Amino acid sequence: ARLHDSGKIAIPDSILNKPGRLTDAEFKVMKSHTTRGAAILKGISTIPQIVEGARSHHERYDGSGYPEGLSGEKIPFVARIICCADCFDAMASKRVYKEPFSLDVIIKEFKRCSGTQFDPGIAEVVVEMISSGKLKPYSAENTYLGSDGKTHRIRKTEDHP
C-alpha cells in the first residue's frame, strides 16, 4: 500500500501542489498516476498484487472510478482496501487545499459512501476501527507507525531538530 501512489512521481508539481480545484486537463493528468504507477511497479515480483493496488485504488465500488470503471468484486481486493486507507489518510490529513476532517466527519463519510465509493464490508471495518480507537490519523511531521502497530513520536535530537 505504501507504493500505491508511485505514479505521482510522473505528475508535475504544479498539479500535485495546486491549492485550488484542478482543471479538466489537469485532472486527466492526475488520474494517469494509477496507470503510471502500475507501469513503474510491474517488475516487482516480491510483493504480491502491488500492480493491482497501484492501478485500481481509484476504482469505485459502484463502477464510477478510474482507470477502467471496474465495480464491486471486479475491483481487486487489495485495491478496495487501499482505496479506504488512502481516503482515510486524505480526509485526516492537512493538505494545501484543506484542513483535516474530524473523526466524526470521517466516520459519516465512510457510512455515506459505503456501496458507492467504498466496498461496504471494508467501510464497515474502517468505521469500527475508528470508533474503537484502533485507527487514528497519522501525522508525518512528528510521528511514525511502528511495527507493533502503534503510533510513536519522533524524538528530536541535536543532529535532527
N, C-alpha and C positions, 0 to 999 in steps of 0.2 A: 504493500500500500504506500510506503514512503516514496516509491518511484512513479506513482501513477501520473504525476504532472511533469514528468521528464520532458515532454514535448514543449513545455513552455520556454525551454531554452532557445527555441527557434522563433519565438514570438518577440517582436520589438518591444523594448522597454516603454516606448511611448504609448503602447496599447496596454501592456501589463500594469503600468502605474498611473494610468489615466484616472484622475479623480472624478470625472463626470461619466455620463452614460456613453457607451460605445456607439459609434455609427454602425449601420448595417454592414458596411465593408470591413470595419474594424472587428465586429463580432464574428464575421466569417473567418477572418484570420485567427482570432482567438479560438474558435471552435476547432481549428486544424491541430491544436495541441494534442488532441486524442490520437489521431492517426500518426502524427509525427512522433509522439511518444512510443506508440506501438512499433513503429519502424526502428526507432533508436534501441528499443529493448528486445527486438526479435532474436538477437543472437545469444541471449542469456537463457541457458537451458537449466541452470541450477535452481531457479526459482519458479516453481510451477504456477501457471496461469498469470504470469506477470504481463504478458502481452494483452491478454483479455481484460485484465484490470485497467490497464492504461487506455486501451481502445474504447472500452464500453462504460466507463464510470459516469458518463453524462447521458447515458440512455435512461429513459424514464419508464416506470412500470406500466404506464398507460400507452406507451409507444410514441410519445411526442418528443423524445430526446434525440440525441445525435451521437455518433455519426451515421448510424444505419436505421434508426427508428425502430429498434427492437422493443419488444414488450414482454412483460411478465416473465415466465420461466425461460424464455428465449434469451434473456439477458444473462450472461454468465454470473453464477452465484457470487464469485469474488467481486465482480463489478457492482453488484447490488449492495454488497457490504461497504465497498469503498465509497460508493455514492453517499450512503448515510454518514460515514465517517467524515468525508470531505465537506458535506453540507453542515454537519455539526461544527466542524472547525471554522468554516466560513461564517456561520452565524455567531459563534462565540468569540471570534477574533475581531480586533480593531483593524480596519482597512483604510486605505486612503480616502475611500468614499463613504465610510460608515463607522459608527461606534459598535462595540459588541452588543449583542442582544442578551437580555436576562435569560436565565434558565427557564423561567415560566413561559416566556415567549417562544423559546426553542421547543419546549415540550408541545405547545399549542401548534407550532408549525409542523412538527413531525406527525401529530394527530391529524391535522388538516390535510396534509399531503400524502397520507397513507393511502396506498392504492392508486394514486395518480403519479406522483414523483417517486415515491418510495415503495419498496416491497413491504406489504403490510406486516408480515411476520418480523422482519428486521426492524421496522419502525417501532413496533411494539417493544422489542428488546431494548432499543435505544431509549425509549421513554422510561422503561423500568430501570435501566441503568442510571439515567439522570436522576430520577426520583429517589433512588436508593443511595445516591452519592457515589456510586461506582464509576460514573463518567463525569468528569469535570473539565472545564475549559483549560486549555494548555496555553501557557504564556512563554513563548520562546525567549523573551527578554531575560527572564530570571529563573526559569525552571527547566527541568528535563524529566522525561518519563523514564524511570529506571526499569531494569529487567525484572524487578519484583512487582511491576505493575503500578507502583506508586509514583506520584509526582514529587520530585526533590528540588530544593532550592540550590541554585548555583552559588558556591561560596566565592566571594571576591577576594583576591589576593593582590599584593603589590604589583606582581607581574601581569595580572589580568584584572584590572579595575572594573 
